Amino acid sequence: MNATRAISLSASKPTNTQGVSADHMFDRFQEDILGICGEFYLRRADSGTRFSGAISKRKSGGFGFAQIGHNSFGVQRRPKDIRRDSLDQFVLIEQKSGNSCVVHNGTETNLVAGDLYLLDAARPCDIQNGGKSAQHSVLHLPRESMTQRFGPMLAGGLKVAATDSTGLAMRSILRKIEKADDPDYSPFGDAFYSLFGAHLAERRTQAPSGLNLDQALVSQAMGIIRQHYRDRKLATKKIAEVIGTSPRRLQAAFATYGESPHATLQKFRLEAAHSMLMASEMNGHTIAQIAFANGYSDLSTFHRHFKARFNLSPTAAMNQSLRDLQ
């Protein structure tokens, strides 16, 4: 997000719109969409609909949020728009009210209030409201940070339904981040990424038909890792044995995505341990108990891996969480 100005325009508030024509309101709103979100363009509703809209932005807890509501036909981002600003980020959209249909990455996805949708700003999209009022909360996520955490398999077009248990937890965490006093940091940021990673992992276990052999092997392995990562005996050799291939063949399949089975297994274990350390429901668990509960049999190895992934020790993470809860 690169704008420093936030506006609020609404045809339902005379104090904001007195003497302002609908066309002028539309143009002003479009300017602020460009300033706050980048090259996204409004599509006018039919001539019988008087335009209304509101947009604002704030930085909170290390994340940039935009609140957007309008009754245009929709918002689109075309290939020529992508070439103009080259936004190197993903956009997480939360449908706050109304209904929308997102055309993106070769799919059409209907959104209702509470749904979350991950959009890739490097790909064209069309977010259609059909001229009906809809509100969205928009979270901008840098591509580098997302791919470092979740790997090259991450793509736009991901929906997390309002009724999904992970979606419910993600929305709760997002509310806590939005209310953070510090614009640059919130202890709940890592919790959000952990939940997002858990949802990605769950999706990867559901292999669609038509996968090639590498994709099928990775999908099967991910299912085993997700279900059994807490088993201290689980390793690449055991995973390969369960799915009927060799460790070397399994490693080659994972290499297609720039990862290894071992690194993926450690990621699951560390993300789960981090979530336990950051959770308020620790119930007095020690760091050793958390490490052993998540597949580690050696505490020094856990400390080394944890610090390498999160750039702080397990003790520092736990103390930080306890301070934030006071």
C-alpha positions, 0 to 999 in steps of 0.5 A, a space after each residue: 500500500 503506497 498512499 498516505 491519504 484516506 477518504 470516506 465518501 458515501 451517498 448516504 451521508 449528506 455531510 460528505 456528499 453535499 454538492 458533489 455529483 455522482 460522477 465526481 464521487 466515482 472519479 474521486 473514489 477511483 483516484 483513491 483506489 489507485 493510491 491505496 491499492 494500486 492499479 485496480 479499476 472500478 467498473 460502473 454499474 448501470 445508469 440507474 444506480 447512484 454511486 456510493 463508496 467509502 475507503 480508508 487505510 491504516 497500518 497495524 501490527 506490521 500489516 497494511 489494511 484497507 477498508 473498502 465499500 462501494 456499489 459499482 459493478 466491480 473492480 478489475 485488474 487487467 494485464 496492462 494494469 499489472 504491467 504499469 505497477 508490477 505489485 509484487 504481493 498477494 492480497 487477502 480479501 475478507 468479504 465483510 458484507 454483501 456478495 461478490 464473484 471473483 474471476 481469477 486464475 482461471 476460476 470463478 469464486 462466489 464470496 459471502 460475508 465472512 469468506 476469505 480469498 487470496 488474490 495474486 496481484 501479478 495475475 488479472 482479476 475481476 471482483 464483481 458486485 453487480 452494482 450491489 453494495 459490498 464491503 471488503 477488508 483488504 490485507 496486502 501480503 508481500 510476495 517475498 515473505 509469503 513464498 519464503 514461508 509457504 513455498 512456490 506452490 502458493 498461488 492466487 485463487 484460494 478461498 477460505 470459507 466463512 464456515 471453515 474452522 481455520 477461517 473462523 480462527 484467521 478472522 479472529 486473529 486478523 481482528 486482534 492485529 487490526 487493534 494492535 497499538 504498534 503499527 509495526 508489530 503484533 504478536 498475533 502476526 505469526 499466529 496468522 501465518 501459522 493458521 494460513 500455513 495449516 490451511 494450505 497444508 490441508 488443501 495439499 492433502 486433497 489431491 485432485 485428479 489429473 496430477 502428474 507423478 511428482 504432484 501425486 507423490 508430494 500430495 500423498 506425502 503432505 497428507 502423511 506429514 500433516 497427520 503424523 508430524 508429531 510422531 518422532 519416528 517420522 522421517 523421509 524414509 518412513 514417508 517414502 515407505 508408506 506411499 510405496 516409493 524410494 526416499 530418493 524419488 520422493 526427494 526428487 518430487 519435492 525438489 520440483 517445488 524447491 523444498 525437501 520432505 525433511 524441510 517440510 516436516 520440520 516446518 510443520 513441527 516448528 509452526 505447530 510448536 510456535 503456535 503453542 508457544 504463542 497461545 494464551 492456553 499454554 496451561 503451564 506447558 514447558 518448552 521441552 513438553 512443547 518440543 516433544 509434543 511436536 515430534 522433537 526428541 532432542 531439545 537442543 535440535 529444537 532450539 536450533 531449528 526454532 531460532 533459524 526459522 523464527 529468528 528468536 529462541 523458544 524462550 524469547 517467543 514464550 516470554 514475548 507472548 506472556 508479556 503481550 497478554 499482561 
